[in-house]
Amino acid sequence: MDIAVSSQNFRTITGHAGKTRRFIIYAATGDQVQEVKRLDLPKALSFHEFHGAGAHPIDGVEVIITASCGPGFARRLAARGIRIALAEEKSDPLAAARAYASGRLQAVDPATIPEHDHDHDHDHDQDPDHEH
C-alpha cells in the first residue's frame, strides 16, 4: 500500500492539506515502511486549485496523512478512492506512516470532519465542494 504524508518541509507533518503541495510517499509491505518518492507539486496541482476530473500525481495512494483538512477536501479525495488520516502537526512523517500501516492510526470518515473558518480572496458559492 502507498501512503502519502503532507509535509511542506519534508521533515514534519503539516496541515491544511488542501493547500499542501509537498507530500512524502511511503510504500508499506507488512511491517516494512519506506520512503519511495517526494512530490513537490506546482500550485495548480494543490487540491485548493485543482478541480479537474483527470489524473493527479497523488492518485494511487491509499491514504493521505495530514494534520488538518476540511470536509470538502476529504470528500473530494474519497471520490478518488483516497482516505484521510489525521495526525498531530509537527509529528514525524515516517512514524505516522508506520502507525497507519500497523493499524495504530485510522482513517477518518469525511462526515466527521468539521467545517473550518478561513479567510482568503475567492468565492466558494460557485462550487459547493470547493476545498480550502
TORSELUM-934108 format. One record per residue: residue number from 1; x, z, y of N, C-alpha, C, O, CB in turn; residue in three letters. Coordinates in Angstrom, 2 decimals, padded with zeros to 5 digits. Glycine has a CB too. Example, Ala and Ser with C-alpha at 12.3 -4.5 7.8 and 13.67 -1.06 7.14 Angstrom:
<pts>
(1; (013.19; 007.80; -005.69); (012.30; 007.80; -004.50); (013.20; 007.80; -003.30); (014.24; 008.46; -003.32); (011.31; 009.05; -004.47); 'Ala')
(2; (012.85; 007.08; -002.25); (013.67; 007.14; -001.06); (012.90; 007.87; 000.03); (013.41; 008.04; 001.14); (014.08; 005.72; -000.60); 'Ser')
</pts>
This chain:
<pts>
(1; (000.84; 000.00; -001.17); (000.00; 000.00; 000.00); (000.88; 000.00; 001.23); (001.95; 000.61; 001.24); (-000.95; 001.20; 000.00); 'Met')
(2; (000.44; -000.68; 002.26); (001.16; -000.70; 003.54); (000.46; 000.24; 004.52); (-000.77; 000.25; 004.62); (001.25; -002.14; 004.11); 'Asp')
(3; (001.27; 001.00; 005.23); (000.80; 002.00; 006.19); (001.44; 001.68; 007.53); (002.66; 001.52; 007.61); (001.14; 003.46; 005.73); 'Ile')
(4; (000.64; 001.59; 008.58); (001.17; 001.38; 009.94); (001.05; 002.69; 010.71); (000.06; 003.41; 010.57); (000.41; 000.23; 010.68); 'Ala')
(5; (002.06; 002.99; 011.52); (002.03; 004.18; 012.37); (002.25; 003.73; 013.81); (003.22; 003.03; 014.10); (003.13; 005.23; 011.93); 'Val')
(6; (001.35; 004.15; 014.70); (001.52; 003.80; 016.12); (002.68; 004.61; 016.69); (002.70; 005.83; 016.59); (000.21; 004.06; 016.94); 'Ser')
(7; (003.64; 003.90; 017.29); (004.82; 004.59; 017.80); (005.45; 003.77; 018.91); (006.22; 002.84; 018.65); (005.85; 004.86; 016.68); 'Ser')
(8; (005.12; 004.10; 020.14); (005.66; 003.35; 021.27); (007.17; 003.46; 021.37); (007.82; 002.55; 021.90); (005.02; 003.83; 022.55); 'Gln')
(9; (007.76; 004.55; 020.88); (009.21; 004.72; 020.99); (009.92; 004.59; 019.63); (011.13; 004.78; 019.55); (009.52; 006.08; 021.60); 'Asn')
(10; (009.18; 004.28; 018.58); (009.71; 004.16; 017.22); (010.35; 005.45; 016.72); (011.17; 005.42; 015.80); (010.73; 003.03; 017.16); 'Phe')
(11; (009.98; 006.58; 017.31); (010.50; 007.88; 016.86); (009.40; 008.89; 016.60); (009.53; 009.74; 015.71); (011.47; 008.44; 017.88); 'Arg')
(12; (008.31; 008.82; 017.37); (007.21; 009.77; 017.23); (005.88; 009.01; 017.18); (005.81; 007.85; 017.57); (007.21; 010.79; 018.39); 'Thr')
(13; (004.85; 009.69; 016.70); (003.52; 009.09; 016.66); (002.92; 009.18; 018.06); (002.96; 010.23; 018.70); (002.60; 009.80; 015.61); 'Ile')
(14; (002.36; 008.09; 018.51); (001.74; 008.07; 019.83); (000.24; 007.83; 019.68); (-000.23; 007.38; 018.64); (002.38; 006.99; 020.73); 'Thr')
(15; (-000.47; 008.14; 020.72); (-001.92; 007.99; 020.72); (-002.36; 006.76; 021.48); (-001.58; 005.86; 021.77); (-002.57; 009.21; 021.29); 'Gly')
(16; (-003.65; 006.76; 021.81); (-004.31; 005.65; 022.49); (-003.99; 004.35; 021.74); (-003.43; 003.41; 022.30); (-003.85; 005.56; 023.98); 'His')
(17; (-004.36; 004.34; 020.48); (-003.99; 003.26; 019.58); (-004.44; 001.88; 020.06); (-003.80; 000.88; 019.73); (-004.57; 003.52; 018.23); 'Ala')
(18; (-005.50; 001.81; 020.82); (-005.95; 000.52; 021.32); (-004.96; -000.14; 022.25); (-004.90; -001.37; 022.33); (-007.25; 000.69; 022.03); 'Gly')
(19; (-004.17; 000.66; 022.95); (-003.16; 000.11; 023.86); (-001.78; 000.02; 023.23); (-000.88; -000.62; 023.78); (-003.09; 000.95; 025.11); 'Lys')
(20; (-001.59; 000.65; 022.08); (-000.28; 000.67; 021.44); (000.15; -000.74; 021.07); (-000.65; -001.53; 020.57); (-000.30; 001.56; 020.20); 'Thr')
(21; (001.40; -001.04; 021.34); (001.95; -002.36; 020.99); (003.06; -002.26; 019.96); (003.54; -003.27; 019.46); (002.47; -003.07; 022.24); 'Arg')
(22; (003.46; -001.05; 019.64); (004.54; -000.87; 018.68); (004.06; -000.06; 017.48); (003.44; 000.99; 017.63); (005.76; -000.18; 019.34); 'Arg')
(23; (004.37; -000.57; 016.32); (003.98; 000.07; 015.07); (005.16; 000.02; 014.10); (005.91; -000.96; 014.06); (002.73; -000.62; 014.46); 'Phe')
(24; (005.30; 001.09; 013.33); (006.25; 001.09; 012.21); (005.42; 000.86; 010.96); (004.42; 001.54; 010.73); (007.08; 002.44; 012.13); 'Ile')
(25; (005.84; -000.10; 010.14); (005.13; -000.41; 008.90); (005.92; 000.15; 007.73); (007.12; -000.10; 007.59); (004.91; -001.95; 008.74); 'Ile')
(26; (005.23; 000.91; 006.90); (005.83; 001.50; 005.71); (005.16; 000.93; 004.48); (003.96; 000.63; 004.49); (005.71; 003.05; 005.73); 'Tyr')
(27; (005.92; 000.78; 003.41); (005.38; 000.41; 002.11); (005.42; 001.67; 001.26); (006.44; 002.34; 001.18); (006.18; -000.77; 001.44); 'Ala')
(28; (004.29; 001.98; 000.62); (004.20; 003.15; -000.25); (003.90; 002.70; -001.67); (002.94; 001.98; -001.92); (003.12; 004.15; 000.25); 'Ala')
(29; (004.76; 003.13; -002.58); (004.57; 002.87; -004.00); (004.77; 004.19; -004.72); (005.89; 004.70; -004.80); (005.57; 001.76; -004.53); 'Thr')
(30; (003.67; 004.74; -005.24); (003.77; 006.05; -005.87); (004.24; 007.07; -004.86); (003.64; 007.21; -003.79); (004.72; 006.02; -007.08); 'Gly')
(31; (005.30; 007.80; -005.19); (005.85; 008.82; -004.29); (006.85; 008.26; -003.29); (007.31; 008.97; -002.40); (006.50; 009.91; -005.09); 'Asp')
(32; (007.18; 006.99; -003.42); (008.19; 006.38; -002.55); (007.55; 005.73; -001.33); (006.64; 004.91; -001.45); (009.01; 005.34; -003.33); 'Gln')
(33; (008.04; 006.11; -000.16); (007.58; 005.53; 001.11); (008.82; 005.11; 001.87); (009.73; 005.90; 002.11); (006.69; 006.55; 001.95); 'Val')
(34; (008.84; 003.84; 002.26); (009.99; 003.39; 003.04); (009.57; 002.42; 004.13); (008.61; 001.65; 003.97); (011.04; 002.74; 002.13); 'Gln')
(35; (010.30; 002.47; 005.23); (010.03; 001.56; 006.34); (010.38; 000.14; 005.92); (011.44; -000.10; 005.33); (010.84; 001.97; 007.60); 'Glu')
(36; (009.47; -000.81; 006.23); (009.74; -002.20; 005.88); (009.86; -003.10; 007.11); (010.53; -004.13; 007.05); (008.64; -002.72; 004.97); 'Val')
(37; (009.22; -002.71; 008.22); (009.37; -003.50; 009.44); (008.81; -002.75; 010.63); (008.12; -001.74; 010.49); (008.68; -004.87; 009.30); 'Lys')
(38; (009.14; -003.27; 011.79); (008.61; -002.74; 013.05); (007.94; -003.88; 013.80); (008.47; -004.98; 013.89); (009.74; -002.09; 013.91); 'Arg')
(39; (006.77; -003.60; 014.32); (006.07; -004.57; 015.15); (006.23; -004.17; 016.61); (005.99; -003.01; 016.97); (004.56; -004.67; 014.76); 'Leu')
(40; (006.62; -005.10; 017.42); (006.70; -004.91; 018.86); (005.89; -006.06; 019.46); (006.43; -007.12; 019.77); (008.22; -004.89; 019.38); 'Asp')
(41; (004.61; -005.82; 019.60); (003.66; -006.88; 019.96); (003.63; -007.16; 021.45); (003.84; -006.26; 022.26); (002.28; -006.50; 019.48); 'Leu')
(42; (003.37; -008.40; 021.82); (003.13; -008.69; 023.23); (001.81; -008.04; 023.66); (000.95; -007.76; 022.82); (003.09; -010.23; 023.50); 'Pro')
(43; (001.66; -007.79; 024.94); (000.46; -007.13; 025.46); (-000.82; -007.81; 024.99); (-001.81; -007.13; 024.71); (000.49; -007.10; 026.97); 'Lys')
(44; (-000.81; -009.11; 024.90); (-002.01; -009.85; 024.49); (-002.45; -009.52; 023.07); (-003.60; -009.79; 022.71); (-001.76; -011.33; 024.60); 'Ala')
(45; (-001.57; -008.95; 022.25); (-001.92; -008.60; 020.88); (-002.20; -007.11; 020.69); (-002.45; -006.66; 019.58); (-000.82; -009.02; 019.94); 'Leu')
(46; (-002.15; -006.32; 021.79); (-002.63; -004.94; 021.67); (-004.14; -005.06; 021.44); (-004.76; -006.01; 021.92); (-002.28; -004.04; 022.97); 'Ser')
(47; (-004.73; -004.13; 020.72); (-006.17; -004.24; 020.46); (-007.00; -004.02; 021.71); (-008.18; -004.36; 021.72); (-006.58; -003.25; 019.40); 'Phe')
(48; (-006.41; -003.47; 022.74); (-007.08; -003.35; 024.02); (-007.33; -004.74; 024.61); (-008.34; -004.96; 025.29); (-006.24; -002.49; 025.00); 'His')
(49; (-006.42; -005.66; 024.36); (-006.51; -007.02; 024.90); (-007.01; -008.04; 023.88); (-007.67; -009.01; 024.26); (-005.16; -007.45; 025.40); 'Glu')
(50; (-006.72; -007.85; 022.61); (-007.01; -008.82; 021.56); (-008.46; -008.71; 021.11); (-008.89; -007.67; 020.62); (-006.07; -008.62; 020.36); 'Phe')
(51; (-009.20; -009.78; 021.30); (-010.60; -009.80; 020.88); (-010.90; -011.01; 020.01); (-012.06; -011.36; 019.78); (-011.53; -009.79; 022.09); 'His')
(52; (-009.84; -011.65; 019.53); (-010.01; -012.84; 018.71); (-010.48; -012.51; 017.31); (-010.32; -011.39; 016.82); (-008.72; -013.61; 018.65); 'Gly')
(53; (-011.06; -013.49; 016.69); (-011.52; -013.32; 015.32); (-010.45; -013.78; 014.33); (-010.63; -013.65; 013.12); (-012.83; -014.10; 015.09); 'Ala')
(54; (-009.36; -014.29; 014.83); (-008.31; -014.82; 013.97); (-007.39; -013.73; 013.44); (-007.65; -012.54; 013.58); (-007.50; -015.84; 014.71); 'Gly')
(55; (-006.32; -014.19; 012.82); (-005.35; -013.28; 012.23); (-004.63; -012.45; 013.29); (-004.47; -012.88; 014.44); (-004.32; -014.06; 011.40); 'Ala')
(56; (-004.21; -011.27; 012.89); (-003.47; -010.37; 013.76); (-002.28; -009.85; 012.96); (-002.41; -009.66; 011.75); (-004.37; -009.20; 014.30); 'His')
(57; (-001.13; -009.60; 013.59); (000.05; -009.13; 012.85); (-000.15; -007.83; 012.08); (000.59; -007.57; 011.13); (001.18; -008.96; 013.81); 'Pro')
(58; (-001.12; -007.01; 012.45); (-001.35; -005.74; 011.75); (-002.20; -005.93; 010.49); (-002.28; -005.04; 009.65); (-002.04; -004.73; 012.69); 'Ile')
(59; (-002.83; -007.09; 010.36); (-003.67; -007.36; 009.19); (-002.88; -007.12; 007.90); (-001.68; -007.41; 007.83); (-004.20; -008.80; 009.22); 'Asp')
(60; (-003.56; -006.59; 006.91); (-002.93; -006.37; 005.62); (-002.53; -004.93; 005.36); (-002.26; -004.56; 004.22); (-001.74; -007.23; 005.50); 'Gly')
(61; (-002.48; -004.10; 006.42); (-002.18; -002.69; 006.17); (-003.46; -001.99; 005.72); (-004.56; -002.43; 006.06); (-001.59; -002.00; 007.45); 'Val')
(62; (-003.31; -000.93; 004.98); (-004.47; -000.16; 004.53); (-004.96; 000.79; 005.62); (-006.16; 001.01; 005.76); (-004.12; 000.63; 003.27); 'Glu')
(63; (-004.02; 001.33; 006.37); (-004.36; 002.37; 007.34); (-003.42; 002.28; 008.54); (-002.27; 001.86; 008.42); (-004.30; 003.77; 006.70); 'Val')
(64; (-003.94; 002.69; 009.70); (-003.11; 002.94; 010.87); (-003.18; 004.44; 011.13); (-004.26; 005.00; 011.28); (-003.58; 002.11; 012.13); 'Ile')
(65; (-002.02; 005.06; 011.17); (-001.93; 006.47; 011.53); (-001.60; 006.52; 013.02); (-000.65; 005.88; 013.47); (-000.85; 007.23; 010.67); 'Ile')
(66; (-002.38; 007.28; 013.77); (-002.20; 007.39; 015.21); (-002.55; 008.80; 015.65); (-003.16; 009.56; 014.90); (-003.07; 006.36; 015.95); 'Thr')
(67; (-002.17; 009.16; 016.87); (-002.51; 010.47; 017.39); (-003.91; 010.49; 018.00); (-004.55; 011.53; 018.03); (-001.49; 010.91; 018.43); 'Ala')
(68; (-004.38; 009.34; 018.47); (-005.72; 009.28; 019.04); (-006.19; 007.83; 019.14); (-005.39; 006.90; 019.24); (-005.76; 009.96; 020.41); 'Ser')
(69; (-007.51; 007.69; 019.12); (-008.12; 006.38; 019.35); (-009.58; 006.60; 019.66); (-010.13; 007.68; 019.43); (-007.94; 005.43; 018.10); 'Cys')
(70; (-010.20; 005.57; 020.19); (-011.63; 005.63; 020.45); (-012.41; 005.09; 019.28); (-011.84; 004.43; 018.40); (-011.97; 004.85; 021.71); 'Gly')
(71; (-013.70; 005.35; 019.23); (-014.52; 004.89; 018.11); (-014.63; 003.36; 018.04); (-014.77; 002.81; 016.95); (-015.89; 005.48; 018.21); 'Pro')
(72; (-014.56; 002.68; 019.18); (-014.62; 001.22; 019.17); (-013.41; 000.64; 018.46); (-013.55; -000.32; 017.69); (-014.69; 000.68; 020.60); 'Gly')
(73; (-012.24; 001.20; 018.71); (-011.02; 000.78; 018.02); (-011.20; 000.98; 016.52); (-010.90; 000.08; 015.73); (-009.78; 001.55; 018.54); 'Phe')
(74; (-011.67; 002.15; 016.12); (-011.84; 002.45; 014.70); (-012.83; 001.49; 014.05); (-012.61; 001.04; 012.93); (-012.30; 003.90; 014.51); 'Ala')
(75; (-013.92; 001.18; 014.74); (-014.91; 000.24; 014.20); (-014.33; -001.17; 014.07); (-014.54; -001.84; 013.06); (-016.16; 000.20; 015.09); 'Arg')
(76; (-013.59; -001.60; 015.08); (-013.00; -002.94; 015.04); (-012.00; -003.06; 013.90); (-011.96; -004.08; 013.21); (-012.32; -003.27; 016.38); 'Arg')
(77; (-011.19; -002.02; 013.69); (-010.23; -002.05; 012.59); (-010.93; -001.97; 011.25); (-010.51; -002.62; 010.30); (-009.22; -000.91; 012.72); 'Leu')
(78; (-011.99; -001.17; 011.16); (-012.76; -001.08; 009.91); (-013.31; -002.46; 009.54); (-013.36; -002.81; 008.36); (-013.91; -000.06; 010.05); 'Ala')
(79; (-013.73; -003.22; 010.54); (-014.23; -004.57; 010.27); (-013.13; -005.48; 009.72); (-013.43; -006.49; 009.08); (-014.82; -005.18; 011.55); 'Ala')
(80; (-011.88; -005.13; 009.97); (-010.73; -005.88; 009.45); (-010.24; -005.30; 008.13); (-009.27; -005.78; 007.55); (-009.59; -005.90; 010.48); 'Arg')
(81; (-010.93; -004.25; 007.64); (-010.53; -003.61; 006.39); (-009.42; -002.60; 006.54); (-008.75; -002.26; 005.57); (-010.12; -004.65; 005.43); 'Gly')
(82; (-009.21; -002.10; 007.76); (-008.14; -001.15; 008.04); (-008.75; 000.20; 008.41); (-009.63; 000.28; 009.27); (-007.21; -001.67; 009.18); 'Ile')
(83; (-008.27; 001.25; 007.76); (-008.74; 002.60; 008.01); (-007.88; 003.26; 009.10); (-006.80; 002.77; 009.43); (-008.72; 003.44; 006.72); 'Arg')
(84; (-008.38; 004.37; 009.64); (-007.67; 005.13; 010.67); (-007.46; 006.56; 010.17); (-008.38; 007.18; 009.65); (-008.46; 005.13; 012.03); 'Ile')
(85; (-006.25; 007.06; 010.33); (-005.94; 008.46; 010.05); (-005.35; 009.04; 011.32); (-004.55; 008.39; 012.00); (-004.96; 008.62; 008.82); 'Ala')
(86; (-005.73; 010.26; 011.64); (-005.26; 010.90; 012.86); (-004.23; 011.97; 012.52); (-004.47; 012.85; 011.69); (-006.43; 011.52; 013.64); 'Leu')
(87; (-003.09; 011.88; 013.18); (-002.00; 012.85; 013.00); (-001.70; 013.44; 014.36); (-002.17; 012.94; 015.39); (-000.73; 012.19; 012.37); 'Ala')
(88; (-000.92; 014.48; 014.38); (-000.56; 015.11; 015.65); (000.40; 014.22; 016.43); (001.32; 013.62; 015.88); (000.06; 016.48; 015.41); 'Glu')
(89; (000.16; 014.17; 017.74); (001.07; 013.43; 018.61); (002.46; 014.05; 018.51); (002.60; 015.26; 018.36); (000.56; 013.45; 020.09); 'Glu')
(90; (003.44; 013.23; 018.60); (004.86; 013.60; 018.53); (005.32; 013.92; 017.10); (006.48; 014.28; 016.90); (005.12; 014.80; 019.43); 'Lys')
(91; (004.44; 013.78; 016.11); (004.85; 014.01; 014.73); (005.80; 012.92; 014.27); (005.90; 011.86; 014.89); (003.62; 014.07; 013.80); 'Ser')
(92; (006.49; 013.19; 013.19); (007.42; 012.24; 012.59); (006.63; 011.15; 011.85); (005.86; 011.47; 010.95); (008.41; 012.97; 011.62); 'Asp')
(93; (006.81; 009.87; 012.22); (006.06; 008.81; 011.56); (006.25; 008.74; 010.05); (005.28; 008.55; 009.31); (006.44; 007.50; 012.16); 'Pro')
(94; (007.47; 008.90; 009.57); (007.72; 008.84; 008.13); (007.01; 009.99; 007.41); (006.42; 009.78; 006.35); (009.22; 008.89; 007.84); 'Leu')
(95; (007.07; 011.18; 007.96); (006.39; 012.33; 007.35); (004.88; 012.08; 007.28); (004.24; 012.42; 006.29); (006.68; 013.62; 008.16); 'Ala')
(96; (004.31; 011.50; 008.34); (002.87; 011.21; 008.34); (002.53; 010.15; 007.30); (001.52; 010.26; 006.61); (002.43; 010.74; 009.74); 'Ala')
(97; (003.37; 009.12; 007.17); (003.14; 008.09; 006.16); (003.21; 008.69; 004.76); (002.41; 008.35; 003.89); (004.17; 006.94; 006.30); 'Ala')
(98; (004.16; 009.58; 004.54); (004.26; 010.27; 003.24); (003.03; 011.14; 002.99); (002.53; 011.19; 001.87); (005.55; 011.14; 003.18); 'Arg')
(99; (002.55; 011.82; 004.02); (001.36; 012.66; 003.88); (000.15; 011.82; 003.50); (-000.65; 012.22; 002.66); (001.09; 013.44; 005.18); 'Ala')
(100; (000.00; 010.65; 004.12); (-001.12; 009.78; 003.78); (-000.98; 009.26; 002.35); (-001.95; 009.27; 001.59); (-001.20; 008.60; 004.78); 'Tyr')
(101; (000.20; 008.82; 001.99); (000.43; 008.27; 000.64); (000.15; 009.31; -000.44); (-000.29; 008.97; -001.53); (001.86; 007.75; 000.51); 'Ala')
(102; (000.42; 010.57; -000.14); (000.23; 011.64; -001.13); (-001.18; 012.24; -001.09); (-001.51; 013.08; -001.93); (001.25; 012.74; -000.92); 'Ser')
(103; (-002.01; 011.81; -000.13); (-003.37; 012.32; -000.04); (-003.51; 013.56; 000.83); (-004.61; 014.10; 000.95); (-003.88; 012.63; -001.39); 'Gly')
(104; (-002.42; 014.03; 001.45); (-002.49; 015.21; 002.32); (-003.06; 014.87; 003.70); (-003.53; 015.76; 004.40); (-001.11; 015.83; 002.48); 'Arg')
(105; (-003.02; 013.61; 004.09); (-003.60; 013.14; 005.35); (-004.67; 012.12; 004.97); (-004.39; 011.16; 004.24); (-002.52; 012.51; 006.32); 'Leu')
(106; (-005.87; 012.33; 005.45); (-007.00; 011.49; 005.07); (-007.44; 010.57; 006.21); (-007.27; 010.89; 007.39); (-008.17; 012.36; 004.62); 'Gln')
(107; (-008.00; 009.43; 005.85); (-008.60; 008.55; 006.84); (-009.88; 009.20; 007.36); (-010.51; 010.00; 006.67); (-008.90; 007.14; 006.23); 'Ala')
(108; (-010.26; 008.84; 008.57); (-011.47; 009.40; 009.18); (-012.57; 008.35; 009.21); (-012.31; 007.15; 009.18); (-011.17; 009.90; 010.60); 'Val')
(109; (-013.79; 008.83; 009.28); (-014.95; 007.96; 009.43); (-015.04; 007.59; 010.91); (-015.06; 008.48; 011.76); (-016.28; 008.67; 008.92); 'Asp')
(110; (-015.09; 006.29; 011.23); (-015.17; 005.91; 012.66); (-016.32; 006.58; 013.40); (-016.22; 006.81; 014.61); (-015.31; 004.41; 012.77); 'Pro')
(111; (-017.41; 006.89; 012.71); (-018.57; 007.52; 013.36); (-018.26; 008.94; 013.83); (-018.99; 009.48; 014.66); (-019.75; 007.55; 012.40); 'Ala')
(112; (-017.20; 009.55; 013.32); (-016.87; 010.93; 013.71); (-015.92; 011.00; 014.90); (-015.63; 012.08; 015.40); (-016.24; 011.66; 012.53); 'Thr')
(113; (-015.44; 009.86; 015.36); (-014.51; 009.84; 016.49); (-015.32; 009.84; 017.79); (-016.13; 008.95; 018.01); (-013.56; 008.58; 016.42); 'Ile')
(114; (-015.10; 010.84; 018.63); (-015.89; 010.92; 019.87); (-015.48; 009.85; 020.88); (-014.34; 009.40; 020.91); (-015.75; 012.30; 020.49); 'Pro')
(115; (-016.45; 009.48; 021.70); (-016.14; 008.61; 022.84); (-015.18; 009.36; 023.74); (-015.20; 010.59; 023.78); (-017.44; 008.17; 023.62); 'Glu')
(116; (-014.34; 008.63; 024.45); (-013.44; 009.30; 025.37); (-013.55; 008.71; 026.75); (-013.87; 007.53; 026.92); (-012.00; 009.21; 024.88); 'His')
(117; (-013.29; 009.54; 027.73); (-013.31; 009.09; 029.12); (-012.00; 008.41; 029.43); (-010.95; 008.79; 028.92); (-013.56; 010.27; 030.10); 'Asp')
(118; (-012.08; 007.42; 030.26); (-010.87; 006.72; 030.68); (-011.12; 006.08; 032.03); (-012.26; 005.90; 032.46); (-010.45; 005.66; 029.64); 'His')
(119; (-010.05; 005.74; 032.66); (-010.15; 005.16; 033.99); (-009.19; 003.99; 034.07); (-007.98; 004.17; 034.21); (-009.85; 006.21; 035.10); 'Asp')
(120; (-009.74; 002.79; 033.97); (-008.93; 001.60; 034.20); (-009.80; 000.49; 034.74); (-011.03; 000.62; 034.78); (-008.23; 001.15; 032.91); 'His')
(121; (-009.20; -000.57; 035.15); (-009.85; -001.52; 036.03); (-010.52; -002.72; 035.36); (-010.21; -003.86; 035.69); (-008.88; -002.01; 036.97); 'Asp')
(122; (-011.42; -002.46; 034.43); (-012.22; -003.56; 033.94); (-013.56; -003.06; 033.46); (-013.75; -001.86; 033.26); (-011.51; -004.30; 032.82); 'His')
(123; (-014.49; -003.98; 033.28); (-015.87; -003.66; 032.99); (-016.13; -003.78; 031.49); (-015.88; -004.83; 030.90); (-016.81; -004.59; 033.77); 'Asp')
(124; (-016.62; -002.70; 030.88); (-016.92; -002.72; 029.45); (-018.34; -003.18; 029.17); (-018.69; -003.38; 028.01); (-016.70; -001.35; 028.87); 'His')
(125; (-019.17; -003.35; 030.19); (-020.56; -003.71; 029.96); (-020.73; -005.05; 029.27); (-021.74; -005.28; 028.60); (-021.30; -003.72; 031.25); 'Asp')
(126; (-019.78; -005.93; 029.42); (-019.90; -007.25; 028.82); (-019.62; -007.24; 027.33); (-020.08; -008.14; 026.63); (-018.98; -008.20; 029.51); 'Gln')
(127; (-018.88; -006.28; 026.82); (-018.54; -006.22; 025.40); (-018.68; -004.77; 024.92); (-017.76; -003.98; 025.12); (-017.10; -006.76; 025.14); 'Asp')
(128; (-019.81; -004.41; 024.29); (-020.02; -003.02; 023.90); (-019.04; -002.52; 022.85); (-018.87; -001.31; 022.71); (-021.40; -002.85; 023.40); 'Pro')
(129; (-018.38; -003.40; 022.12); (-017.40; -002.98; 021.13); (-015.98; -003.03; 021.67); (-015.01; -002.82; 020.93); (-017.51; -003.86; 019.90); 'Asp')
(130; (-015.86; -003.29; 022.97); (-014.52; -003.34; 023.58); (-013.84; -002.01; 023.40); (-014.42; -000.97; 023.72); (-014.59; -003.72; 025.07); 'His')
(131; (-012.63; -002.02; 022.92); (-011.87; -000.78; 022.70); (-010.91; -000.57; 023.85); (-010.37; -001.52; 024.41); (-011.10; -000.83; 021.37); 'Glu')
(132; (-010.72; 000.63; 024.17); (-009.83; 001.04; 025.25); (-008.73; 001.89; 024.72); (-007.87; 002.33; 025.49); (-010.57; 001.76; 026.33); 'His')
</pts>
